[in-house]
Amino acid sequence: MNYTDLHYQTAISLLFGIGPIRGKELIVKFEDLSRLFQDDPESLSKESGYRVQLFREMDRQGALDTAENILEFNERHGIRTLFHTHPDFPYRLNKTPDGPLLIYQKGECDLNEGRFVALVGTREPSDYGQEVCEQLINSFDGLGIKTVSGLAYGIDTWAHRFSVDRRIQTIATLGHGLDRIYPVKNKSIAKQIIDSRGALITEFPPGTNPDRENFPKRNRIVAGLTDATIVIESKRTGGSLITARLANDYNRDVFAVPGTITKETSRGCNMLIENDEAHLLESPESFLKKMGWFSSQKKSGAQRSLFPDVDSNEKAVIDYLKFHGKQAVDVLALALHKTISELQVTLFMLEMKGIIRNKNGLWVELIP
């Protein structure tokens, strides 16, 4: 069998005893991934510093065989396999210490372009929670915002449904393989997500059941994929609070919708606010203002008509800053798939044209 790079990339995510963190360490040590599957355990142990037993127990050939089956399945069903070094892999996930080695994607949504907001909450939302969810998504219209949730019952389902209704791209992050939809009742909304240019994504290969232990792993992708997480209604324990705390760990913005103190599904949100683990969300406008998206969007329409002629590289920078606001130069380079030196040339030209402000070569932003 002639294995491709994608076979090896898929297989490394399946190796016994190898999670995302250790997997990335091995990838750094062995630039040629085929060596992980062809060299003897003793050589791999000596070069990597890991115990030899780890490599003996990996079942490397079994992982390759499974990878072959996965890639055949994905090709038949229009599923993309995105290794973490692929240019279309979400760069935000690469900025998290425990981001997945790869993800599987069904649907055409660009996982890097635009702004990403996670909407999470209880499986038993009140009318108030549904109304807040709808108002938030209505406010996102025209701002280049994509929504992310977990396709679970409750707030997740409403977030996806309202997004589809408003023709806002939405991404459902799953705790199982793409050969099934869980809960089964959400098959219809899953299809609507795909049809409306959204996406279903997961790090779990086909054949993976929606087991309980998969959902905290799913939640870290929801938190890591987004610029901000909004908890709409939640009890004091549960997946929504896990997602919020992961988002804090990843240095992302977290918001919580306050609720009455006598309501069980408001206590988690109120606790996040009380413990300074989340900003109090008073209104959709307050969220957009806090993120710096509301005012920058209004300015950008007038600003755009004042731009002089720009080339394609300069336009890419302008469009990115228009949607994301002030950015670190290294983050911008990663997002645009440019080296720092290549990007600096473009930034210099934009600065000379009076379009951007360059702060000590570290941060750049559009000039209002």
Secondary structure, DSSP 8 states (H G I E B T S, - for coil): ----HHHHHHHHTTSTT--HHHHHHHHHH-SSTHHHHHS-HHHHHHHH-S-HHHHHTS-HHHHHHHHHHHHHHHHHHTEEEEETTSTTS-HHHHTSTT--SEEEEES---SSSSEEEEEE--SS--HHHHHHHHHHHHHHTTTTEEEEE---TTHHHHHHHHHHHTT--EEEE-SS-TTS-SSGGGHHHHHHHHHTT-EEEESS-TT----TTHHHHHHHHHHHH-SEEEE-S--SSSHHHHHHHHHHHTT-EEEE----TT-HHHHHHHHHHHTTSSEE---HHHHHHHHT-HHHHHHHHHHHHH-----HHHHHHHHHHHHH-SEEHHHHHHHHT--HHHHHHHHHHHHHTTSEEEETTTEEEE--
